[in-house]
Amino acid sequence: MTVLPEGIGKVKADPGQIEQVVINLAVNARDAMIEGGKLTIETANVELDEGYAHKHIAVEPGRYVMFSISDTGVGMTSEVKDRIFEPFFTTKEQGKGTGLGLSTVYGIVKQSGGNIWVYSEPGQGTTFKIYLPQVDEPLTEEKQEVVKEIPRGDETILVVEDEETVRKLAIRLLKSQEYRVLEASEGGKALLLCEKFKERIHLILTDVVMPGMSGRKLVDRLKQIHPEMKVLYMSGYTDNAIVHHGVLEPGINFMQKPFTLESLSRKVREALDK
């Protein structure tokens, strides 16, 4: 269910990143409703006063746009709520989650000048509320300049990504640039595909942290089958965080999600031409 009234104020944020916030929170809500339930998405104009700001650290009084996603799922304990925005923390069983989704959401909200709060009790569902400051600036036109030429190619690229929406987007964008694209939803399927595929694979574009087998381990194994291929990692978290947690070494070809046609095309071309 959606509650999206007209007249919602303007905020200053990246549309692609806000889309990623919505997707991550919706996927989490789906996973929390094991036997089905109700997902509610709501927006509203709100005024946060001095009293609210005093009770919530880092909140400035003023006009905000509130965006919330609520579910009727299993809910969370206070111990889990205290840790949900930590990178790599997850309550899902092994192979079912990476622990990067909510930390990515938190980073995007903070980067946009906003705040995020979670309200949840065991068995009572969960609500995430995001507050982004309203702005009075006119809407910016993103396409005022002549679009620069976007790199193309005809190489074969293997895309490995467990999140279907991200995988399908990458495939569509790469095919629009005339690349030949193979796909796999996880490491095991990628290995089977590569064992059967006898032609050259020029590049693997893989998520860094996936359920089951990490992108790094997958690349190590695929290199034994297709040693000619180059590698481009992608993640919703920043390269600094990935390196800090020892998942990748510094200097490796890396692209942050969400990506655009231009950013994906340029990163792919850079990796192929190295």
PyMOL commands that set and color helices and strands:
alter all, ss='L'
color gray80, all
select helices_A, chain A and resi 15-32+50-55+78-81+101-111+164-176+187-196+215-225+239-244+261-273
alter helices_A, ss='H'
color red, helices_A
select strands_A, chain A and resi 2-3+10-11+39-48+62-71+115-120+126-135+156-160+180-184+203-207+230-235+254-256
alter strands_A, ss='S'
color yellow, strands_A
deselect
rebuild
show_as cartoon
